[in-house]
Amino acid sequence: MPWKSGPALRGGPCCAFDSDLRVRVVCGKPKTADDREDILLNPTVIFEVLSPSTESYDRGVKFRRYREIESLTDYILIDPSATIGRSVKYC
């Protein structure tokens, strides 16, 4: 279920989707997988909270898969044990 939050999303063409420890933002019309509405095919930004058990996978295999998504411009990794997050921007 989409939700809007923050001044950057209010009144604009973007909306945010959340699930578990991941938030995805899409600008424009959301495209979802035919059989699963929780799978967003055209995210613009993905925020993920890292955990010790999945951090390596999130920074490696998952990041390489996300880079194949044409609409994705930012992948934001949040490390709850650190004081800062890490943003990876690419076009």
ZIQUIKA-V565188 format. One record per helix or strand of 3 or more residues. SS is the DSSP state (h for helix, s for strand). FROM is the first residue (numbers start at 0). TO is the last residue. Records with the same first field share a line. If there is no record, write none. Layout:
SS=FROM-TO  FROM-TO
//
This chain:
h=5-8  54-65
s=13-18  21-26  35-39  44-49  73-78  84-88
//
